[in-house]
């Protein structure tokens, strides 16, 4: 049987209020860009989104510690660490988008590395010398 977001939230956090508190604890200025509507807040966000935010925030905190380190990791994977314009664009992205971008960049880097190891550049064969028309006509 498939779990609904409500059952997953109640199993892991016992109530939506505790899930909201857990997300708010993880959403520090090191990781989170505060683009929340103050009138509505996180309490009006769906359980599915809250669960995804909690997963992403915990993963980012565990793997990178801050947004700056995550952005640096993306720049390194994409071999664009000196590109200041790209870095400022990444700084405006929300954390879930940055995590998705990091995942895609790491998969691309692994594929390129495996491809480089698996298929070394083949040596070029020397072509046989071409016969000229004059030589074949006289023979």
C-alpha positions as CSV (number, residue, x, y, z in Angstrom):
1,X,0.0,0.0,0.0
2,X,1.3,3.5,-0.9
3,X,2.0,5.9,1.8
4,X,0.4,9.3,1.6
5,X,2.3,12.4,2.7
6,X,0.0,12.7,5.7
7,X,0.8,9.2,7.0
8,X,4.5,9.7,6.3
9,X,4.5,13.0,8.2
10,X,2.6,11.6,11.2
11,X,4.8,8.5,11.3
12,X,8.1,10.4,11.3
13,X,7.0,13.6,13.2
14,X,3.7,12.7,14.9
15,X,2.1,15.9,13.7
16,X,2.4,18.6,11.1
17,X,3.3,21.2,13.6
18,X,6.4,19.2,14.6
19,X,7.3,18.7,11.0
20,X,7.1,22.5,10.5
21,X,9.3,23.0,13.5
22,X,11.9,20.5,12.2
23,X,12.0,22.3,8.8
24,X,12.3,25.7,10.5
25,X,15.2,24.5,12.7
26,X,17.1,23.3,9.6
27,X,16.2,26.4,7.5
28,X,19.1,28.6,8.8
29,X,20.6,31.5,6.9
30,X,23.5,29.2,6.0
31,X,21.3,27.0,3.9
32,X,18.0,28.7,3.2
33,X,16.9,31.8,1.2
34,X,13.9,33.1,3.0
35,X,11.3,33.7,0.3
36,X,8.4,32.7,2.5
37,X,5.2,34.7,2.6
38,X,5.1,35.9,6.2
39,X,1.3,35.9,6.3
40,X,1.0,32.3,5.4
41,X,4.2,30.7,6.7
42,X,5.3,27.1,6.5
43,X,2.1,25.9,8.3
44,X,0.1,26.4,5.1
45,X,2.6,24.4,2.9
46,X,1.6,20.9,1.9
47,X,2.9,17.8,3.8
48,X,4.6,16.5,0.6
49,X,6.6,19.7,0.1
50,X,7.5,19.9,3.8
51,X,8.8,16.3,3.7
52,X,10.8,17.0,0.6
53,X,12.2,20.2,2.2
54,X,13.2,18.4,5.3
55,X,15.0,15.7,3.3
56,X,16.8,18.3,1.2
57,X,17.8,20.4,4.1
58,X,19.1,17.5,6.1
59,X,21.1,16.1,3.1
60,X,22.6,19.5,2.3
61,X,23.6,20.1,5.9
62,X,25.1,16.7,6.2
63,X,27.0,16.8,2.8
64,X,28.0,20.4,2.5
65,X,27.1,22.4,5.7
66,X,26.3,25.6,3.8
67,X,25.0,27.0,0.5
68,X,28.4,28.5,-0.2
69,X,30.1,25.1,-0.1
70,X,27.3,23.5,-2.2
71,X,27.7,26.3,-4.8
72,X,31.5,25.8,-4.8
73,X,31.0,22.0,-5.3
74,X,28.7,22.7,-8.3
75,X,31.2,25.1,-9.8
76,X,34.0,22.6,-9.4
77,X,32.0,19.7,-10.9
78,X,31.1,21.9,-13.9
79,X,34.7,23.2,-14.2
80,X,33.5,26.8,-14.0
81,X,35.0,27.8,-10.7
82,X,36.3,31.1,-12.1
83,X,33.0,32.1,-13.6
84,X,31.8,34.9,-11.3
85,X,28.6,35.6,-13.2
86,X,27.5,32.0,-13.1
87,X,28.3,31.9,-9.3
88,X,26.1,35.0,-8.7
89,X,23.3,33.3,-10.7
90,X,23.6,30.1,-8.6
91,X,23.5,32.2,-5.4
92,X,20.0,33.3,-6.3
93,X,18.7,29.7,-6.8
94,X,16.7,28.1,-4.0
95,X,18.3,25.1,-2.2
96,X,16.2,22.3,-3.8
97,X,17.3,23.6,-7.2
98,X,20.9,23.7,-6.2
99,X,20.7,20.1,-4.9
100,X,19.2,19.0,-8.1
101,X,21.8,20.8,-10.1
102,X,24.6,19.2,-8.0
103,X,23.1,15.7,-8.6
104,X,23.0,16.2,-12.3
105,X,26.5,17.7,-12.5
106,X,27.9,14.8,-10.4
107,X,26.2,12.2,-12.7
108,X,27.6,14.0,-15.7
109,X,31.1,14.0,-14.2
110,X,31.0,10.3,-13.4
111,X,29.8,9.4,-16.9
112,X,32.6,11.5,-18.5
113,X,35.2,9.9,-16.2
114,X,34.0,6.4,-16.9
115,X,33.9,7.1,-20.6
116,X,37.5,8.5,-20.5
117,X,38.7,5.4,-18.6
118,X,36.8,2.8,-20.7
119,X,37.8,4.0,-24.2
120,X,41.3,5.3,-24.6
121,X,42.0,7.2,-27.8
122,X,42.5,4.7,-30.6
123,X,45.8,4.9,-32.5
124,X,45.4,6.1,-36.1
125,X,46.3,3.6,-38.8
126,X,48.7,4.7,-41.5
127,X,46.9,4.7,-44.8
128,X,48.5,2.7,-47.6
129,X,50.3,4.9,-50.2
130,X,48.0,5.8,-53.0
131,X,48.9,4.7,-56.6
132,X,49.0,7.5,-59.0
133,X,47.1,7.3,-62.3
134,X,50.2,7.7,-64.3
135,X,51.9,4.8,-62.6
136,X,49.0,2.5,-63.1
137,X,48.5,3.5,-66.8
138,X,52.1,2.7,-67.8
139,X,52.0,-0.7,-66.2
